[in-house]
Amino acid sequence: MRRRRRRARTDANGLTPTDATPTDYGTGARRFGAPADNERAIQNRAAYHFAMASAGSGLGERLGYGDEARLLIITCDNLGAYHSANVAAYESLRSGVATTASLMVPAPWSREAVRGYRGADVGVHLTLNCEFSCYRWSSITRSPTLHSGEGGFPRSAEDLWEHADADEVRRECRAQIERAIVWGFDPTHLTSHLGAMVFRPELFDVYLDLALEFRLPVRLGNPATEDGAGFPLRQLATDEGVIAPDNSVRLSGDDRQAGLETLLANLPAGVTELSVQPAIDTPELQALTPDAADRVAEHGLLTDSAVAGLIHQAGAQLISWSALRDLQRFEARD
């Protein structure tokens, strides 16, 4: 079913009204098309789980779980960014508790990630920034407004927002998704590197359009960060039929296991996404980022055989982004 979206309104200076009440509408890109045979098979299987769910029910119940179910997605970000991330992500997916990864298509090691792909659930980490000072990458469409003065993508989202043209953002991000598909990935979701497309109204519009065009769920964030956006991004996504986890969180602190135990002890009902940045310890990683130890610790945590038991003891259930994708595609048929 096609929907018309309320768009986040901005004034002449690109600022969102403080009341965050969008009043103008737009149609955006809508190219659903007929599902392929394999997608029909997926939708038929999904129907068994989804058909009894009410459209107004919580996400966990719509997925076929009870309304009190505590569901956890564990996503390895940065697949393709550097070699140590590729090794750690695939080990975490194959031998650990990670359920999904997110691919950075423009990053230098993305082709190695393609070589190591064995069919795991992988989404596209839409990339418009490169935060490293000595390690750079740029747009695959060579779009001039997406590059900083030092060459390559800007280091920060704020720098990107100063000069990025929304049409060039749309072209670049669509090209990233399409390239991932050509490489053999079957994307399960979209995320935005550094949140660059989530917290800027005109780029958020592009984010939702692509989610509809490719029929994929998205990462939005948690209520605290959403409040800082200045516009009702979760409601806009809901109005369009785009699904997102109820919360997306990260671990912090020196003791990553303690952080996970705290998360599990306080995990609410619904769907929570835990995004992590696992990496193996290499000279490359140590030279790349000052938080190398945290990334190595997250890899160790995800591949620790005891962690699956911790998750089970906490009453949480692991799911993947593909469950959200199947639900979104099923509900779009109504």
C-alpha positions, 0 to 999 in steps of 0.5 A, a space after each residue: 500500500 502506498 503512503 504519503 509521508 509527512 515530511 520534516 519541515 525546515 525553514 529557509 535556514 534549514 532549521 526545523 520548527 521547535 514544535 517539531 510538527 510537520 505539516 507539508 507532505 510529499 510522495 517520495 520514491 515508491 518502487 515496490 514492484 512484484 516480489 521475486 519468487 524467493 521473496 514470495 516464498 519468504 512472505 508465505 512463510 512469514 504469513 504464518 507468524 504475522 497473520 494473527 498479529 494486530 496492526 496496532 500491537 507492539 513490535 514483538 507481538 507483530 513478529 510472532 512473539 508475546 508482547 512481553 518478549 525481550 528480543 535482542 538483535 546484535 549487529 556488527 558495524 563496520 564490516 568492510 571498513 578494515 581487515 580486522 573488522 572483517 575477521 572479527 565480524 564474520 567470527 562473531 556471526 559464525 562462532 559467536 552471538 552476533 546475529 547481523 552485520 552492516 556493510 560499509 560499501 565505500 570503505 577500502 576493505 569492503 571487497 574483502 568482506 565480499 570474499 568472506 561472505 557466506 550468506 549471513 544476514 548483512 545490511 548496508 551501513 550507508 556511509 557519508 563520512 570518514 572519521 579517521 584522519 589518516 585513513 580516508 575513503 570517498 563516495 562511489 559516485 564521485 559526488 562533489 558536495 559529499 567531499 570535504 576540502 581535504 579529500 574524501 568524505 567529511 570527518 563529521 556529520 556536521 561538516 557533511 550537513 554544511 554542504 551535502 546536496 540531498 539529491 547527491 546523497 540519494 544517488 550515492 546511497 542508492 548506489 551503495 545499496 545496489 552495489 551490495 546487491 550486485 556483490 551478492 548480498 541480500 540486504 536485511 536493513 539500513 543503518 546510517 554511519 555516524 547517524 548522518 542521515 537520521 538527525 538532518 530532516 532533508 537527509 532523513 527524508 532520503 533515508 526513508 525513501 530508500 527504506 521504502 524503495 528497497 523495502 528494508 527496516 532502519 536503525 533510528 536510535 534510542 528515545 534520548 537521541 531521538 528527542 535531540 533530532 528536533 522532529 518526530 523521526 520515529 513517528 514519520 517512519 511509522 506513518 510510512 510503514 518503515 520498521 525500526 527496533 524499539 531501541 538501538 544501544 551501544 556498550 560503554 565503559 572499560 568492562 564490556 561484559 559488565 556493560 552487557 550484563 547491565 543491558 540484559 538485566 534492564 532489557 525492556 520488552 520489545 526489540 532492542 538492537 545492540 550495535 557493536 564494533 568488533 575487531 581483532 587486535 592488529 597493528 593496523 587497528 592500533 594505528 587506526 583508532 584510540 579505542 582499539 582495546 574496546 573493539 578487541 574487547 567486543 570481539 572477545 565478548 561476542 565469541 565467548 561461549 559463556 555469553 550465549 548462556 548469559 543471554 538465555 539466563 536473562 530471558 532474552 531471545 536473539 533475533 536478526 534484522 531479517 525478521 524485521 525485514 520480512 515483517 515490513 514486506 508482509 505488512 506492506 501487502 495490506 
